[in-house]
Amino acid sequence: MRLYLPATAADLADPDGVRAVASAVTPALRAALSEEDEEGLELSAFLTAADASVLRVARLGARPRRVVLAVEVDDVRPDEAAPEELRGLPSVLGVVAVPWSHVVAVHVDDAEAEELVAAAVGGDEEAFDALVEIDLLWFDPSELADVRAELGVG
């Protein structure tokens, strides 16, 4: 099963992996977006994780760059419920811990998006809405050391 985990730059430094809210194509998401194909459903789950990354940056006071980890797992058993602001979203499963060995892709905002992310973190709804138009960069897990260096963590 493909999961999308919202993260921050600092989360990438944890040697054990990431513990975060998982978003995925769930039966509830399929029901909510019944007209969408598989690609549209995956995009919706991914964008939920990207939005949750902004909330995570705000909560942790992290560097204003969205980070989303795409992971593959056989089975999902959330450790706890999602934070209140994410409960009820049809793609949200709950909080899971995932080791780096399950990460299949790392998605990170370009440095030019930092100002917009910072504005969204500060409560600017227009900035938050505008982020959906900015694609995150894609990195293979083998490039994680380079991503960490680029973000100044590690």
Contact map, one row per residue, 1 for C-alpha under 8 A:
1110000000000000000000000000000000000000000000000000000000000000000000011110000000000000000000000000000000000000000000000000000000000000000000000000000000
1111000000000000000000011000000000000000000000000000000000000000000001111000000000000000000000000000000000000000000000000000000000000000000000000000000000
1111100000000000000001110000000000000000000000000000000000000000000001111000000000000000000000000000000000000000000000000000000000000000000000000000000000
0111110000000000000001110000000000000000000011001000000000000000000111100000000000000000000000000000000000000000000000000000000000000000000000000000000000
0011111000000000000111100000000000000000000000001000000000000000000111100000000000000000000000000000000000000000000000000000000000000000000000000000000000
0001111100000000000111000000000000000000000000001111100100000000011110000000000000000000000000000000000000000000000000000000000000000000000000000000000000
0000111110110000010100000000000000000000000000000000100110000000011110000000000000000000000000000000000000000000000000000000000000000000000000000000000000
0000011111110000000000000000000000000000000000000000100110000110111000000000000000000000000000000000000000000000000000000000000000000000000000000000000000
0000001111111000000000000000000000000000000000000000000000000110111000000000000000000000000000000000000000000000000000000000000000000000000000000001001010
0000000111111100000000000000000000000000000000000000000000000110000000000000000000000000000000000000000000000000000000000000000000000000000000000000000010
0000001111111100110000000000000000000000000000000000000000000000000000000000000000000000000000000000000000000000000000000000000000000000000000000000000000
0000001111111110110000000000000000000000000000000000000000000000000000000000000000000000000000000000000000000000000000000000000000000000000000000001000011
0000000011111110000000000000000000000000000000000000000000000000000000000000000000000000000000000000000000000000000000000000000000000000000000000001000011
0000000001111111110000000000000000000000000000000000000000000000000000000000000000000000000000000000000000000000000000000000000000000000000000000000000001
0000000000011111100000000000000000000000000000000000000000000000000000000000000000000000000000000001000000000000000000000000000000000000000000000000000000
0000000000000111110000000000000000000000000000000000000000000000000000000000000000000000000000000011000000000000000000000000000000000000000000000000000000
0000000000110111111000000000000000000000000000000000000000000000000000000000000000000000000000001111000000000000000000000000000000000000000000000000000000
0000001000110101111100000000000000000000000000000000000000000000000000000000000000000000000000001111000000000000000000000000000000000000000000000000000000
0000000000000000111110000000000000000000000000000000000000000000000000000000000000000000000000111100000000000000000000000000000000000000000000000000000000
0000111000000000011111000000000000000000000000000000000000000000000000000000000000000000000000111000000000000000000000000000000000000000000000000000000000
0000110000000000001111100000000000000000000000001000000000000000000000000000000001000000000111110000000000000000000000000000000000000000000000000000000000
0011110000000000000111110000000000000000000000001000000000000000000000000000000000000000000111110000000000000000000000000000000000000000000000000000000000
0011100000000000000011111000000000000000000011011000000000000000000000000000000000000000001111000000000000000000000000000000000000000000000000000000000000
0111000000000000000001111100000000000000010011000000000000000000000000000000000000000000001110000000000000000000000000000000000000000000000000000000000000
0100000000000000000000111110110000000000110010000000000000000000000000000000000000000000001000000000000000000000000000000000000000000000000000000000000000
0000000000000000000000011111110000000000000000000000000000000000000000000000000000000000011000000000000000000000000000000000000000000000000000000000000000
0000000000000000000000001111111000000000000000000000000000000000000000000000000000000000000000000000000000000000000000000000000000000000000000000000000000
0000000000000000000000000111111100000000000000000000000000000000000000000000000000000000011000000000000000000000000000000000000000000000000000000000000000
0000000000000000000000001111111110000000100000000000000000000000000000000000000000000000011000000000000000000000000000000000000000000000000000000000000000
0000000000000000000000001111111111010000100000000000000000000000000000000000000000000000000000000000000000000000000000000000000000000000000000000000000000
0000000000000000000000000011111111000000000000000000000000000000000000000000000000000000000000000000000000000000000000000000000000000000000000000000000000
0000000000000000000000000001111111000000000000000000000000000000000000000000000000000000010000000000000000000000000000000000000000000000000000000000000000
0000000000000000000000000000111111110000100000000000000000000000000000000000000000000000000000000000000000000000000000000000000000000000000000000000000000
0000000000000000000000000000011111110000000000000000000000000000000000000000000000000000000000000000000000000000000000000000000000000000000000000000000000
0000000000000000000000000000000011111000000000000000000000000000000000000000000000000000000000000000000000000000000000000000000000000000000000000000000000
0000000000000000000000000000010011111111100000000000000000000000000000000000000000000000000000000000000000000000000000000000000000000000000000000000000000
0000000000000000000000000000000000111111100000000000000000000000000000000000000000000000000000000000000000000000000000000000000000000000000000000000000000
0000000000000000000000000000000000011111110000000000000000000000000000000000000000000000000000000000000000000000000000000000000000000000000000000000000000
0000000000000000000000000000000000011111111000000000000000000000000000000000000000000000000000000000000000000000000000000000000000000000000000000000000000
0000000000000000000000000000000000011111111100000000000000000000000000000000000000000000000000000000000000000000000000000000000000000000000000000000000000
0000000000000000000000001000110010011111111110000000000000000000000000000000000000000000000000000000000000000000000000000000000000000000000000000000000000
0000000000000000000000011000000000000111111111000000000000000000000000000000000000000000000000000000000000000000000000000000000000000000000000000000000000
0000000000000000000000000000000000000011111111100000000000000000000000000000000000000000000000000000000000000000000000000000000000000000000000000000000000
0000000000000000000000000000000000000001111111110000000000000000000000000000000000000000001000000000000000000000000000000000000000000000000000000000000000
0001000000000000000000111000000000000000111111111000000000000000000000000000000000000000001100000000000000000000000000000000000000000000000000000000000000
0001000000000000000000110000000000000000011111111100000000000000000100000000000000000000000000000000000000000000000000000000000000000000000000000000000000
0000000000000000000000000000000000000000001111111110000000000000000000000000000000000000000000000000000000000000000000000000000000010000000000000000000000
0000000000000000000000100000000000000000000111111111000000000000000000000000000000000000001100000000000000000000000000000000000000000000000000000000000000
0001110000000000000011100000000000000000000011111111100000000000000100000000000000000000000000000000000000000000000000000000000000000000000000000000000000
0000010000000000000000000000000000000000000001111111110000000000011100000000000000000000000000000000000000000000000000000000000000000000000000000000000000
0000010000000000000000000000000000000000000000111111111000000000000000000000000000000000000000000000000000000000000000000000000000000000000000000000000000
0000010000000000000000000000000000000000000000011111111100000000000000000000000000000100000000000000000000000000000000000000000000000000000000000000000000
0000011100000000000000000000000000000000000000001111111110000000011100000000000000000000000000000000000000000000000000000000000000000000000000000000000000
0000000000000000000000000000000000000000000000000111111111000001110000000000000000000000000000000000000000000000000010011000000000000000000000000000000000
0000000000000000000000000000000000000000000000000011111111100000000000000000000000000000000000000000000000000000000000001000000000000000000000000000000000
0000011100000000000000000000000000000000000000000001111111110100000000000000000000000000000000000000000000000000000000000000000000000000000000000000000000
0000001100000000000000000000000000000000000000000000111111111111110000000000000000000000000000000000000000000000000000001000000000000000000000000000000000
0000000000000000000000000000000000000000000000000000011111111100000000000000000000000000000000000000000000000000000000001100000000000000000000000000000000
0000000000000000000000000000000000000000000000000000001111111100000000000000000000000000000000000000000000000000000000000000000000000000000000000000000000
0000000000000000000000000000000000000000000000000000000111111100000000000000000000000000000000000000000000000000000000000000000000000000000000000000000000
0000000000000000000000000000000000000000000000000000000011111110000000000000000000000000000000000000000000000000000000000000000000000000000000000000000000
0000000111000000000000000000000000000000000000000000000111111111000000000000000000000000000000000000000000000000000000000000000000000000000000000000000000
0000000111000000000000000000000000000000000000000000000010001111100000000000000000000000000000000000000000000000000000000000000000000000000000000000000000
0000000000000000000000000000000000000000000000000000010010000111110000000000000000000000000000000000000000000000011011001000000000000000000000000000000000
0000000110000000000000000000000000000000000000000000010010000011111000000000000000000000000000000000000000011110110010000000000000000000000000000000000000
0000011110000000000000000000000000000000000000000100110010000001111100000000000000000000000000000000000000011000000010000000000000000001000000000000000000
0000011110000000000000000000000000000000000000000100100000000000111110000000000000000000000000000000000001111000000000000000000000000001000000000000000000
0001111000000000000000000000000000000000000001001100100000000000011111000000000000000000000000000000000001110000000000000000000000000000000000000000000000
0001111000000000000000000000000000000000000000000000000000000000001111100000000000000000000000000000001111100000000000000000000000000000000000000000000000
0111100000000000000000000000000000000000000000000000000000000000000111110000000000000000000000000000001111100000000000000000000000000000000000000000000000
0111100000000000000000000000000000000000000000000000000000000000000011111000000000000000000000000100011110000000000000000000000000000000000000000000000000
1110000000000000000000000000000000000000000000000000000000000000000001111100000000000000000000000000011100000000000000000000000000000000000000000000000000
1110000000000000000000000000000000000000000000000000000000000000000000111111000000000000000000000000010000000000000000000000000000000000000000000000000000
1000000000000000000000000000000000000000000000000000000000000000000000011111000000000000000000000000000000000000000000000000000000000000000000000000000000
1000000000000000000000000000000000000000000000000000000000000000000000001111100000000000000000000000000000000000000000000000000000000000000000000000000000
0000000000000000000000000000000000000000000000000000000000000000000000001111110000000000000000010000000000000000000000000000000000000000000000000000000000
0000000000000000000000000000000000000000000000000000000000000000000000000011111000000000000000010000000000000000000000000000000000000000000000000000000000
0000000000000000000000000000000000000000000000000000000000000000000000000001111110000000000011110000000000000000000000000000000000000000000000000000000000
0000000000000000000000000000000000000000000000000000000000000000000000000000111110000000000001111000000000000000000000000000000000000000000000000000000000
0000000000000000000000000000000000000000000000000000000000000000000000000000011111000000000001110000000000000000000000000000000000000000000000000000000000
0000000000000000000000000000000000000000000000000000000000000000000000000000011111100010000011100000000000000000000000000000000000000000000000000000000000
0000000000000000000010000000000000000000000000000000000000000000000000000000000111110110000111100000000000000000000000000000000000000000000000000000000000
0000000000000000000000000000000000000000000000000000000000000000000000000000000011111110000000000000000000000000000000000000000000000000000000000000000000
0000000000000000000000000000000000000000000000000000000000000000000000000000000001111110000000000000000000000000000000000000000000000000000000000000000000
0000000000000000000000000000000000000000000000000000000000000000000000000000000000111110000000000000000000000000000000000000000000000000000000000000000000
0000000000000000000000000000000000000000000000000001000000000000000000000000000001111111100100000000000000000000000000000000000000000000000000000000000000
0000000000000000000000000000000000000000000000000000000000000000000000000000000011111111100100000000000000000000000000000000000000000000000000000000000000
0000000000000000000000000000000000000000000000000000000000000000000000000000000000000111110100000000000000000000000000000000000000000000000000000000000000
0000000000000000000000000000000000000000000000000000000000000000000000000000000000000111111100000000000000000000000000000000000000000000000000000000000000
0000000000000000000000000101100100000000000000000000000000000000000000000000000000000001111100000000000000000000000000000000000000000000000000000000000000
0000000000000000000000111101100000000000000110010000000000000000000000000000000000000000111110000000000000000000000000000000000000000000000000000000000000
0000000000000000000011110000000000000000000010010000000000000000000000000000000001000111111111000000000000000000000000000000000000000000000000000000000000
0000000000000000000011110000000000000000000000000000000000000000000000000000010011000000001111100000000000000000000000000000000000000000000000000000000000
0000000000000000000011100000000000000000000000000000000000000000000000000000011111000000000111110000000000000000000000000000000000000000000000000000000000
0000000000000000001111000000000000000000000000000000000000000000000000000000011111000000000011111000000000000000000000000000000000000000000000000000000000
0000000000000000001111000000000000000000000000000000000000000000000000000001111100000000000001111100000000000000000000000000000000000000000000000000000000
0000000000000000111100000000000000000000000000000000000000000000000000000000001000000000000000111110000000000000000000000000000000000000000000000000000000
0000000000000000111000000000000000000000000000000000000000000000000000100000000000000000000000011111011000000000000000000000000000000000000000000000000000
0000000000000001110000000000000000000000000000000000000000000000000000000000000000000000000000001111111000000000000000000000000000000000000000000000000000
0000000000000011110000000000000000000000000000000000000000000000000000000000000000000000000000000111111000000000000000000000000000000000000000000000000000
0000000000000000000000000000000000000000000000000000000000000000000000000000000000000000000000000011111000000000000000000000000000000000000000000000000000
0000000000000000000000000000000000000000000000000000000000000000000000111000000000000000000000000111111100000000000000000000000000000000000000000000000000
0000000000000000000000000000000000000000000000000000000000000000000011110000000000000000000000000111111111000000000000000000000000000000000010000000000000
0000000000000000000000000000000000000000000000000000000000000000000011110000000000000000000000000000011111000000000000000000000000000000000110000000000000
0000000000000000000000000000000000000000000000000000000000000000000011100000000000000000000000000000001111100000000000000000000000000000011110000000000000
0000000000000000000000000000000000000000000000000000000000000000001111000000000000000000000000000000001111110000000000000000000000000000011110010000000000
0000000000000000000000000000000000000000000000000000000000000000001111000000000000000000000000000000000011111000000000000000000000000001111000000000000000
0000000000000000000000000000000000000000000000000000000000000000111100000000000000000000000000000000000001111100000000000000000000000001111000000000000000
0000000000000000000000000000000000000000000000000000000000000000111000000000000000000000000000000000000000111111110000000000000000000011100000000000000000
0000000000000000000000000000000000000000000000000000000000000000100000000000000000000000000000000000000000011111110000000000000000000001100000000000000000
0000000000000000000000000000000000000000000000000000000000000000100000000000000000000000000000000000000000001111110000000000000000000000000000000000000000
0000000000000000000000000000000000000000000000000000000000000000000000000000000000000000000000000000000000001111111000000000000000000000000000000000000000
0000000000000000000000000000000000000000000000000000000000000000100000000000000000000000000000000000000000001111111110000000000000000100000000000000000000
0000000000000000000000000000000000000000000000000000000000000001100000000000000000000000000000000000000000001111111111000000000000000000000000000000000000
0000000000000000000000000000000000000000000000000000000000000001000000000000000000000000000000000000000000000001111111100000000000000000000000000000000000
0000000000000000000000000000000000000000000000000000000000000000000000000000000000000000000000000000000000000000111111110000001100100000000000000000000000
0000000000000000000000000000000000000000000000000000010000000001110000000000000000000000000000000000000000000000111111111000001100100000000000000000000000
0000000000000000000000000000000000000000000000000000000000000001000000000000000000000000000000000000000000000000011111111100000000000000000000000000000000
0000000000000000000000000000000000000000000000000000000000000000000000000000000000000000000000000000000000000000001111111111001100000000000000000000000000
0000000000000000000000000000000000000000000000000000010000000000000000000000000000000000000000000000000000000000000111111111111100000000000000000000000000
0000000000000000000000000000000000000000000000000000011011000001000000000000000000000000000000000000000000000000000011111111000100000000000000000000000000
0000000000000000000000000000000000000000000000000000000001000000000000000000000000000000000000000000000000000000000001111111000000000000000000000000000000
0000000000000000000000000000000000000000000000000000000000000000000000000000000000000000000000000000000000000000000000111111100100000000000000000000000000
0000000000000000000000000000000000000000000000000000000000000000000000000000000000000000000000000000000000000000000000111111111100000000000000000000000000
0000000000000000000000000000000000000000000000000000000000000000000000000000000000000000000000000000000000000000000000010011111110000000000000000000000000
0000000000000000000000000000000000000000000000000000000000000000000000000000000000000000000000000000000000000000000000010001111111000000000000000000000000
0000000000000000000000000000000000000000000000000000000000000000000000000000000000000000000000000000000000000000000110110001111111100000000000000000000000
0000000000000000000000000000000000000000000000000000000000000000000000000000000000000000000000000000000000000000000110111011111111110000000000000000000000
0000000000000000000000000000000000000000000000000000000000000000000000000000000000000000000000000000000000000000000000000000111111110000000000000000000000
0000000000000000000000000000000000000000000000000000000000000000000000000000000000000000000000000000000000000000000000000000011111111100000000000000000000
0000000000000000000000000000000000000000000000000000000000000000000000000000000000000000000000000000000000000000000110000000001111111100000000000000000000
0000000000000000000000000000000000000000000000100000000000000000000000000000000000000000000000000000000000000000000000000000000111111110000000000000000000
0000000000000000000000000000000000000000000000000000000000000000000000000000000000000000000000000000000000000000000000000000000001111110000000000000000000
0000000000000000000000000000000000000000000000000000000000000000000000000000000000000000000000000000000000000000100000000000000001111111000000000000000000
0000000000000000000000000000000000000000000000000000000000000000000000000000000000000000000000000000000000001000000000000000000000011111100000000000000000
0000000000000000000000000000000000000000000000000000000000000000011000000000000000000000000000000000000000111100000000000000000000000111110000000000000000
0000000000000000000000000000000000000000000000000000000000000000000000000000000000000000000000000000000000111100000000000000000000000011111000000000000000
0000000000000000000000000000000000000000000000000000000000000000000000000000000000000000000000000000000011110000000000000000000000000001111100000000000000
0000000000000000000000000000000000000000000000000000000000000000000000000000000000000000000000000000000011110000000000000000000000000000111110110010000000
0000000000000000000000000000000000000000000000000000000000000000000000000000000000000000000000000000000111000000000000000000000000000000011111110000000000
0000000000000000000000000000000000000000000000000000000000000000000000000000000000000000000000000000001111000000000000000000000000000000001111110000000000
0000000000000000000000000000000000000000000000000000000000000000000000000000000000000000000000000000000000000000000000000000000000000000000111111000000000
0000000000000000000000000000000000000000000000000000000000000000000000000000000000000000000000000000000000000000000000000000000000000000001111111110000000
0000000000000000000000000000000000000000000000000000000000000000000000000000000000000000000000000000000001000000000000000000000000000000001111111111000000
0000000000000000000000000000000000000000000000000000000000000000000000000000000000000000000000000000000000000000000000000000000000000000000001111111100001
0000000000000000000000000000000000000000000000000000000000000000000000000000000000000000000000000000000000000000000000000000000000000000000000111111110000
0000000000000000000000000000000000000000000000000000000000000000000000000000000000000000000000000000000000000000000000000000000000000000001000111111111000
0000000010011000000000000000000000000000000000000000000000000000000000000000000000000000000000000000000000000000000000000000000000000000000000011111111111
0000000000000000000000000000000000000000000000000000000000000000000000000000000000000000000000000000000000000000000000000000000000000000000000001111111111
0000000000000000000000000000000000000000000000000000000000000000000000000000000000000000000000000000000000000000000000000000000000000000000000000111111110
0000000010000000000000000000000000000000000000000000000000000000000000000000000000000000000000000000000000000000000000000000000000000000000000000011111110
0000000000000000000000000000000000000000000000000000000000000000000000000000000000000000000000000000000000000000000000000000000000000000000000000001111111
0000000011011000000000000000000000000000000000000000000000000000000000000000000000000000000000000000000000000000000000000000000000000000000000000001111111
0000000000011100000000000000000000000000000000000000000000000000000000000000000000000000000000000000000000000000000000000000000000000000000000001001100111
